[in-house]
Amino acid sequence: MPAALQHYPAADVASLPRVWYRTAEIALHASSWAAKPQLRAVQAILLKISFERPGSQSADDSGEGSSFFVWLATATRICQLLGLHRLGSDPSTMPVNDPALPQKPCLLKRELAKRIWFFCLVHDWIFVTASPGMSQIHVNSFDTDPPLNLDEDDLGLSMSVPEYPSNHMSVYSYTKNLFILAQFQRVATDLSQQRAPVGYATILQLDAGLQNEIHRLEQICDFSNPNLHSYHRPLLLAVLHNRVVRLHRSFFMRGMNPKTSEDKQFKESVTASLRSAEAVCQMLRELGVNGHRKFLWWVPAYGLGSSIVLFVRALQKEEQGSDASKERALIRDVRRFYELGTSPDITLPQASLICKQACRILDGFLEHPTNDSPAVDVFRQITTKIMSPAPQPPIEEHRHKLDGFPDFPSFSSINSPAVPRPETYDAEGVHSALLSLTSIDNPLMASEHPMTTDWNQLLSKLEQSSF
């Protein structure tokens, strides 16, 4: 909890988001925002949509989730009218004068304007880009460089920019991380919407970009960092590791159970998935131990997919006569993490229900010896439903050409020939393999909803069993 809020009773702190939301609405309606573009109106809108955005703790409860997209579009358009998208990279270029900003040129004036613009950009690319034609911010439509990784105290009334080492952790580090995810989401969406097939080489390029960012954040989150808090590693790293698991989901099961020489090329997906799944489970264990779980309420969405990856590995090890105690211990740690989330004192009813369902699934993984577990039957069916490869048509070379962003070269220019598309799962073959939540035809896109049809099918299978 921020130090400024620690002297308030817990009930008052819990009520603050709704109070701020209502205050933002009052301020917005008093500002005549539609008649005169002002930065303060944008700030009020951004506070409002933080309360309403999809997946937030309050969106379902408030019943206002759909208005998020309307208000985000409004904030983006006001920013464009104010020229926040055309600030360039010259540090002397300032936004237009506005009552919300200092009158004289300074670091605070420029950086605050940049942060507001990039808030709109991140939310547009993460939540809107997946709907064709709805995104308002295209790569070539702005030239404002990303905000600097600075603390708020560093944003002064002079032009002086503090110098920090590359592994400096600021209060803005998480928001900068969201920009990385937004770029990944935009590239993945653009690729998925092209008519050309997405080759495995492209998947590996995207993975390389994610691994570069994970390595960078590992340096920031080094345990010797004096600014490191116990929740920083899960906050910054878990979401990237979750993206790695999701990126490789369509290839993981085939790589774990290769039936053809072509399947064997997916061993890199197996390695990446296992490494990231283990990292996610370890971070959930850390959150459960240090008591910060309730402040990172979205992180439980990452746990079950990673547990499934580890369970498949445990199943493979045990059927080969190897020891799978490490994988099972991590799954038990995640089970304890979800058990904490079943308490209404810690999570909202919707999140509590998800945690209860996750516990039931994980119990199915853990409560029986491998050969007797009904969960194993489900996974065994999945791993045996992969078809032999169908005859391949003549290979056409497709090149994915995407305009990049200079600050993030690892995803900025995906430009590789697509390898032949892997054969698909058969029509009945649980085409997401529980883990993938997507078809092999479109390996980059998947539902973000924490409870999916596949999870429900697994629950149904477990409930029909005798235990």
C-alpha positions as CSV (number, residue, x, y, z in Angstrom):
1,M,0.0,0.0,0.0
2,P,1.4,3.5,-0.8
3,A,2.7,5.3,2.3
4,A,0.3,8.1,1.8
5,L,-2.6,5.8,2.4
6,Q,-1.3,3.7,5.3
7,H,-2.8,5.9,8.0
8,Y,-6.4,5.4,6.6
9,P,-8.6,2.6,7.8
10,A,-8.8,-0.3,5.4
11,A,-12.5,0.3,4.7
12,D,-11.8,3.8,3.7
13,V,-9.0,2.8,1.4
14,A,-11.2,0.2,-0.2
15,S,-13.8,2.8,-1.0
16,L,-11.4,5.3,-2.5
17,P,-11.5,4.0,-6.2
18,R,-15.2,4.6,-6.4
19,V,-14.9,8.0,-4.7
20,W,-12.2,9.0,-7.2
21,Y,-14.3,7.7,-10.0
22,R,-17.3,9.8,-9.0
23,T,-15.1,12.8,-8.5
24,A,-13.6,12.4,-11.9
25,E,-17.1,12.3,-13.4
26,I,-18.1,15.5,-11.6
27,A,-14.9,17.3,-12.7
28,L,-15.4,16.0,-16.3
29,H,-18.9,17.3,-16.6
30,A,-17.9,20.7,-15.1
31,S,-15.1,21.1,-17.6
32,S,-17.0,21.5,-20.9
33,W,-14.6,19.0,-22.3
34,A,-16.4,18.7,-25.7
35,A,-16.3,22.4,-26.3
36,K,-12.7,23.1,-25.3
37,P,-9.9,20.5,-25.3
38,Q,-8.1,20.5,-22.0
39,L,-5.5,18.3,-20.5
40,R,-7.4,18.2,-17.2
41,A,-10.4,16.7,-19.0
42,V,-8.1,14.0,-20.4
43,Q,-6.8,13.3,-16.9
44,A,-10.4,13.0,-15.5
45,I,-11.3,10.6,-18.4
46,L,-8.2,8.4,-17.8
47,L,-9.0,8.1,-14.1
48,K,-12.6,7.2,-15.0
49,I,-11.6,4.5,-17.5
50,S,-9.1,3.0,-15.1
51,F,-12.1,2.2,-13.1
52,E,-14.1,0.9,-16.1
53,R,-11.5,-0.9,-18.2
54,P,-12.0,-4.6,-19.1
55,G,-10.6,-6.9,-16.5
56,S,-10.4,-4.4,-13.7
57,Q,-11.8,-5.3,-10.4
58,S,-14.6,-2.7,-10.7
59,A,-15.7,-3.1,-14.4
60,D,-18.2,-5.9,-13.9
61,D,-19.4,-4.5,-10.6
62,S,-20.1,-1.0,-12.0
63,G,-21.8,-2.3,-15.2
64,E,-20.0,0.4,-17.2
65,G,-17.3,-1.7,-18.9
66,S,-18.6,-1.0,-22.4
67,S,-18.2,2.8,-22.0
68,F,-14.5,2.3,-21.5
69,F,-14.0,2.2,-25.3
70,V,-16.0,5.4,-25.9
71,W,-14.2,7.3,-23.3
72,L,-10.8,6.0,-24.3
73,A,-11.5,7.2,-27.9
74,T,-12.5,10.6,-26.5
75,A,-9.3,11.0,-24.4
76,T,-7.2,9.9,-27.4
77,R,-8.9,12.5,-29.7
78,I,-8.5,15.3,-27.2
79,C,-4.8,14.4,-26.9
80,Q,-4.4,14.6,-30.7
81,L,-6.2,17.9,-30.8
82,L,-3.7,19.2,-28.2
83,G,-0.8,17.8,-30.3
84,L,0.5,15.4,-27.7
85,H,1.1,12.8,-30.5
86,R,3.5,15.2,-32.3
87,L,6.1,16.1,-29.6
88,G,8.9,14.2,-31.3
89,S,12.2,13.3,-29.7
90,D,13.7,16.8,-29.2
91,P,13.6,17.4,-25.4
92,S,13.1,21.2,-26.0
93,T,9.8,20.6,-27.8
94,M,6.9,21.4,-25.5
95,P,3.2,20.8,-25.6
96,V,0.8,23.7,-26.0
97,N,0.1,25.8,-23.0
98,D,-2.6,24.3,-20.8
99,P,-3.9,25.1,-17.3
100,A,-2.8,21.6,-16.2
101,L,0.9,22.3,-17.1
102,P,3.6,24.7,-16.0
103,Q,3.7,27.8,-18.2
104,K,7.5,27.8,-18.8
105,P,9.3,25.0,-20.6
106,C,10.6,22.3,-18.2
107,L,11.0,18.6,-17.8
108,L,7.7,18.3,-15.9
109,K,5.7,19.9,-18.7
110,R,7.0,17.6,-21.5
111,E,7.1,14.4,-19.5
112,L,3.6,14.8,-18.1
113,A,2.2,15.3,-21.6
114,K,4.1,12.3,-22.9
115,R,2.8,10.1,-20.0
116,I,-0.8,11.1,-20.7
117,W,-0.4,10.3,-24.4
118,F,1.2,7.0,-23.8
119,F,-1.5,6.0,-21.3
120,C,-3.9,6.3,-24.2
121,L,-1.6,4.5,-26.6
122,V,-1.1,1.5,-24.3
123,H,-4.8,1.0,-23.7
124,D,-5.6,1.4,-27.4
125,W,-3.1,-1.2,-28.4
126,I,-3.9,-3.7,-25.6
127,F,-7.7,-3.4,-25.6
128,V,-8.8,-2.0,-28.9
129,T,-6.3,-3.1,-31.6
130,A,-7.7,-6.6,-31.7
131,S,-11.0,-5.3,-33.2
132,P,-10.2,-4.5,-36.8
133,G,-10.7,-0.9,-37.7
134,M,-11.4,0.4,-34.2
135,S,-7.9,1.4,-33.1
136,Q,-7.3,5.2,-33.2
137,I,-3.5,5.1,-32.9
138,H,-1.5,3.7,-35.7
139,V,2.3,3.3,-35.7
140,N,2.9,6.0,-38.2
141,S,0.4,8.5,-36.8
142,F,2.6,9.8,-34.0
143,D,6.3,10.6,-33.3
144,T,6.3,11.4,-29.6
145,D,9.1,9.4,-27.9
146,P,8.4,7.2,-24.9
147,P,8.4,8.8,-21.4
148,L,11.7,8.6,-19.5
149,N,12.1,6.1,-16.7
150,L,12.0,8.7,-13.9
151,D,10.4,9.0,-10.5
152,E,7.8,11.8,-10.1
153,D,10.2,13.7,-7.8
154,D,12.6,13.9,-10.8
155,L,10.1,15.8,-12.9
156,G,11.2,19.4,-12.0
157,L,10.7,22.9,-13.3
158,S,14.0,22.9,-15.1
159,M,15.3,21.0,-18.1
160,S,17.7,18.9,-16.1
161,V,17.3,15.1,-16.6
162,P,18.7,12.9,-13.8
163,E,21.1,10.2,-14.9
164,Y,20.4,6.7,-13.6
165,P,22.0,3.3,-14.4
166,S,20.2,1.1,-16.9
167,N,18.8,-1.1,-14.1
168,H,17.2,1.8,-12.2
169,M,13.7,1.0,-10.8
170,S,11.4,4.0,-10.7
171,V,7.7,4.3,-9.9
172,Y,7.2,4.5,-13.7
173,S,8.9,1.2,-14.5
174,Y,5.7,-0.8,-14.5
175,T,4.0,1.6,-16.9
176,K,7.0,1.4,-19.2
177,N,6.6,-2.4,-19.0
178,L,3.0,-2.0,-20.1
179,F,4.2,-0.1,-23.2
180,I,6.4,-3.1,-24.0
181,L,3.4,-5.4,-23.7
182,A,1.3,-3.1,-25.8
183,Q,3.9,-3.2,-28.6
184,F,3.9,-7.0,-28.5
185,Q,0.1,-7.0,-28.6
186,R,0.0,-4.7,-31.6
187,V,2.6,-6.8,-33.6
188,A,0.8,-10.0,-32.7
189,T,-2.6,-8.6,-33.7
190,D,-1.2,-7.2,-37.0
191,L,0.3,-10.5,-37.9
192,S,-2.9,-12.4,-37.0
193,Q,-5.0,-10.1,-39.2
194,Q,-2.8,-10.6,-42.3
195,R,-3.9,-13.1,-44.8
196,A,-0.5,-14.8,-44.9
197,P,0.1,-17.6,-42.5
198,V,2.2,-17.0,-39.4
199,G,5.3,-19.2,-39.6
200,Y,7.1,-20.7,-36.7
201,A,10.1,-18.5,-37.4
202,T,7.9,-15.5,-36.6
203,I,6.9,-17.1,-33.3
204,L,10.6,-17.5,-32.4
205,Q,11.3,-13.9,-33.3
206,L,8.5,-12.7,-31.0
207,D,9.8,-15.0,-28.3
208,A,13.3,-13.5,-28.7
209,G,11.8,-10.0,-28.1
210,L,10.1,-11.2,-25.0
211,Q,13.2,-12.9,-23.7
212,N,15.2,-9.7,-24.2
213,E,12.7,-7.8,-22.1
214,I,12.7,-10.5,-19.4
215,H,16.5,-10.3,-19.3
216,R,16.4,-6.5,-19.0
217,L,13.8,-6.7,-16.1
218,E,15.8,-9.4,-14.4
219,Q,18.6,-6.9,-14.1
220,I,16.2,-4.3,-12.7
221,C,14.7,-6.8,-10.3
222,D,18.1,-8.1,-9.1
223,F,17.9,-8.9,-5.4
224,S,20.9,-6.5,-4.8
225,N,18.8,-3.6,-6.0
226,P,18.2,-1.4,-2.9
227,N,14.8,-0.2,-4.3
228,L,13.5,-3.7,-4.8
229,H,10.3,-4.7,-2.9
230,S,9.0,-8.2,-2.5
231,Y,6.2,-7.6,-5.0
232,H,8.3,-6.1,-7.8
233,R,9.4,-9.3,-9.4
234,P,5.8,-10.7,-9.8
235,L,4.6,-7.2,-10.8
236,L,7.1,-6.8,-13.6
237,L,8.1,-10.3,-14.7
238,A,5.0,-12.5,-14.3
239,V,3.1,-10.9,-17.1
240,L,6.0,-11.3,-19.5
241,H,6.5,-14.9,-18.6
242,N,2.8,-15.4,-19.1
243,R,3.0,-14.0,-22.6
244,V,5.8,-16.5,-23.4
245,V,3.6,-19.4,-22.3
246,R,0.7,-18.0,-24.3
247,L,2.9,-17.4,-27.4
248,H,4.0,-21.0,-27.5
249,R,0.8,-22.7,-26.5
250,S,-0.1,-24.0,-29.9
251,F,3.3,-25.8,-30.3
252,F,4.0,-26.9,-26.7
253,M,1.8,-30.0,-26.7
254,R,3.2,-31.1,-30.1
255,G,6.7,-30.6,-29.0
256,M,6.1,-32.6,-25.8
257,N,4.7,-35.5,-27.8
258,P,6.5,-35.4,-31.2
259,K,5.1,-37.8,-33.7
260,T,6.9,-36.5,-36.8
261,S,10.2,-34.9,-37.6
262,E,8.3,-31.7,-38.1
263,D,7.0,-31.9,-34.5
264,K,10.6,-32.0,-33.2
265,Q,11.2,-28.4,-34.4
266,F,9.0,-27.3,-31.6
267,K,11.4,-28.3,-28.8
268,E,12.2,-24.6,-28.4
269,S,8.6,-24.0,-27.5
270,V,8.8,-26.7,-24.9
271,T,11.9,-25.2,-23.3
272,A,10.5,-21.7,-23.3
273,S,7.1,-22.8,-21.9
274,L,8.6,-24.8,-19.1
275,R,11.0,-22.1,-18.1
276,S,8.4,-19.4,-18.0
277,A,5.7,-21.6,-16.4
278,E,8.2,-22.4,-13.6
279,A,9.0,-18.7,-13.2
280,V,5.3,-17.8,-12.9
281,C,4.6,-20.4,-10.3
282,Q,7.6,-19.4,-8.2
283,M,6.3,-15.7,-8.3
284,L,2.8,-16.7,-7.2
285,R,4.4,-18.6,-4.3
286,E,6.3,-15.4,-3.4
287,L,3.1,-13.4,-3.5
288,G,1.3,-15.9,-1.3
289,V,4.2,-15.7,1.2
290,N,4.7,-12.0,1.4
291,G,1.1,-11.0,1.7
292,H,0.9,-8.8,-1.4
293,R,-1.5,-11.0,-3.2
294,K,-4.5,-8.7,-2.8
295,F,-2.7,-5.8,-4.3
296,L,-1.9,-7.7,-7.5
297,W,-5.4,-9.0,-8.1
298,W,-4.9,-9.7,-11.8
299,V,-2.0,-12.1,-11.4
300,P,-4.1,-15.2,-10.6
301,A,-5.0,-15.2,-14.3
302,Y,-1.5,-16.4,-15.0
303,G,-1.3,-19.4,-12.7
304,L,-3.5,-22.1,-14.1
305,G,-2.0,-22.1,-17.6
306,S,1.5,-22.4,-16.1
307,S,0.3,-25.2,-13.8
308,I,-1.0,-27.1,-16.8
309,V,2.4,-26.8,-18.5
310,L,4.1,-28.2,-15.4
311,F,1.5,-30.9,-15.0
312,V,2.0,-32.1,-18.6
313,R,5.8,-32.2,-17.9
314,A,5.2,-34.1,-14.6
315,L,3.0,-36.6,-16.5
316,Q,5.7,-37.2,-19.1
317,K,8.4,-37.6,-16.4
318,E,6.4,-40.1,-14.4
319,E,5.4,-42.2,-17.4
320,Q,9.1,-42.4,-18.2
321,G,9.9,-43.4,-14.6
322,S,11.5,-40.1,-13.7
323,D,11.1,-38.0,-10.6
324,A,8.5,-35.1,-11.0
325,S,8.6,-33.9,-7.4
326,K,9.8,-30.4,-8.4
327,E,6.8,-29.8,-10.8
328,R,4.3,-31.2,-8.3
329,A,5.8,-29.0,-5.5
330,L,5.3,-25.9,-7.6
331,I,1.7,-26.9,-8.5
332,R,1.0,-27.3,-4.7
333,D,2.5,-23.8,-4.1
334,V,0.1,-22.4,-6.8
335,R,-2.8,-24.4,-5.1
336,R,-2.0,-22.6,-1.8
337,F,-1.9,-19.3,-3.6
338,Y,-5.4,-19.8,-5.1
339,E,-6.7,-21.0,-1.8
340,L,-5.8,-17.6,-0.3
341,G,-7.8,-16.1,-3.1
342,T,-11.0,-17.9,-2.1
343,S,-11.4,-15.6,0.9
344,P,-13.9,-12.7,0.3
345,D,-11.8,-10.5,2.5
346,I,-9.0,-10.6,-0.1
347,T,-10.8,-10.7,-3.5
348,L,-14.0,-9.8,-5.1
349,P,-16.7,-12.5,-5.5
350,Q,-15.8,-13.0,-9.2
351,A,-12.2,-13.5,-8.5
352,S,-13.0,-15.7,-5.5
353,L,-15.0,-18.0,-7.8
354,I,-12.2,-18.3,-10.3
355,C,-9.8,-19.2,-7.4
356,K,-12.2,-21.9,-6.2
357,Q,-12.5,-23.4,-9.6
358,A,-8.7,-23.3,-10.0
359,C,-8.3,-25.1,-6.7
360,R,-10.6,-27.9,-7.9
361,I,-8.7,-28.3,-11.1
362,L,-5.3,-28.4,-9.3
363,D,-6.7,-30.8,-6.7
364,G,-7.5,-33.1,-9.7
365,F,-3.8,-32.9,-10.7
366,L,-2.5,-33.6,-7.2
367,E,-4.8,-35.9,-5.2
368,H,-4.3,-39.1,-7.2
369,P,-1.3,-41.1,-8.3
370,T,-0.6,-40.4,-12.0
371,N,-2.0,-43.5,-13.4
372,D,-5.3,-43.2,-11.5
373,S,-5.9,-39.5,-12.0
374,P,-9.0,-38.6,-14.1
375,A,-7.1,-35.4,-15.1
376,V,-4.4,-37.6,-16.7
377,D,-7.0,-39.2,-18.9
378,V,-8.0,-35.8,-20.2
379,F,-4.4,-35.0,-21.1
380,R,-3.7,-38.4,-22.5
381,Q,-6.6,-38.0,-24.9
382,I,-5.2,-34.6,-26.0
383,T,-1.7,-35.9,-26.7
384,T,-3.1,-38.8,-28.8
385,K,-5.4,-36.7,-30.9
386,I,-2.7,-35.1,-33.1
387,M,-3.1,-36.2,-36.7
388,S,-0.4,-37.3,-39.0
389,P,0.6,-34.5,-41.3
390,A,-1.7,-33.8,-44.2
391,P,-0.2,-33.4,-47.7
392,Q,1.3,-30.0,-47.9
393,P,0.5,-27.6,-50.8
394,P,3.4,-25.9,-52.6
395,I,5.1,-23.6,-50.2
396,E,4.6,-19.9,-50.9
397,E,6.9,-17.5,-49.3
398,H,5.1,-14.8,-47.3
399,R,6.8,-11.9,-45.7
400,H,5.4,-10.0,-42.8
401,K,6.2,-6.3,-43.1
402,L,5.3,-4.2,-40.1
403,D,6.3,-0.6,-39.4
404,G,8.3,-0.6,-36.3
405,F,9.0,1.7,-33.4
406,P,12.6,2.7,-32.9
407,D,12.6,2.4,-29.1
408,F,11.8,-1.3,-29.3
409,P,13.8,-3.0,-32.1
410,S,13.1,-6.5,-30.8
411,F,9.5,-6.5,-32.1
412,S,9.8,-3.6,-34.4
413,S,10.5,-5.3,-37.7
414,I,9.1,-8.8,-38.1
415,N,10.3,-9.6,-41.6
416,S,10.9,-13.3,-42.0
417,P,9.7,-16.0,-44.5
418,A,7.0,-18.2,-43.0
419,V,7.9,-21.8,-42.7
420,P,5.4,-24.4,-43.7
421,R,2.4,-24.4,-41.4
422,P,2.3,-27.3,-39.0
423,E,-0.4,-29.8,-39.5
424,T,-3.5,-29.0,-37.6
425,Y,-5.1,-30.9,-34.7
426,D,-8.0,-33.0,-35.9
427,A,-11.5,-31.4,-35.7
428,E,-12.3,-33.2,-32.4
429,G,-8.9,-32.7,-30.9
430,V,-9.4,-30.1,-28.2
431,H,-7.8,-27.6,-30.6
432,S,-6.5,-25.5,-27.9
433,A,-5.2,-28.5,-26.0
434,L,-6.5,-26.8,-22.8
435,L,-3.3,-24.8,-22.7
436,S,-3.4,-23.0,-26.0
437,L,-6.9,-21.5,-26.0
438,T,-6.5,-21.0,-29.7
439,S,-6.4,-22.9,-33.0
440,I,-3.1,-23.7,-34.7
441,D,-4.3,-21.5,-37.6
442,N,-4.1,-18.4,-35.4
443,P,-1.4,-19.1,-32.8
444,L,-1.0,-15.5,-31.8
445,M,-4.6,-14.8,-30.6
446,A,-6.4,-16.2,-27.6
447,S,-9.1,-15.4,-25.1
448,E,-7.9,-13.4,-22.1
449,H,-10.9,-14.5,-20.0
450,P,-9.6,-16.5,-17.0
451,M,-12.3,-19.1,-17.3
452,T,-12.5,-20.7,-20.8
453,T,-14.6,-23.5,-22.3
454,D,-11.6,-25.7,-22.1
455,W,-11.2,-25.1,-18.3
456,N,-14.9,-25.9,-17.9
457,Q,-14.5,-29.1,-19.9
458,L,-11.7,-30.1,-17.6
459,L,-13.8,-29.3,-14.5
460,S,-16.7,-31.3,-16.0
461,K,-14.4,-34.3,-16.6
462,L,-13.1,-34.1,-13.1
463,E,-16.6,-33.8,-11.6
464,Q,-17.8,-36.9,-13.5
465,S,-15.0,-39.0,-12.0
466,S,-15.5,-41.0,-8.9
467,F,-13.3,-39.0,-6.5
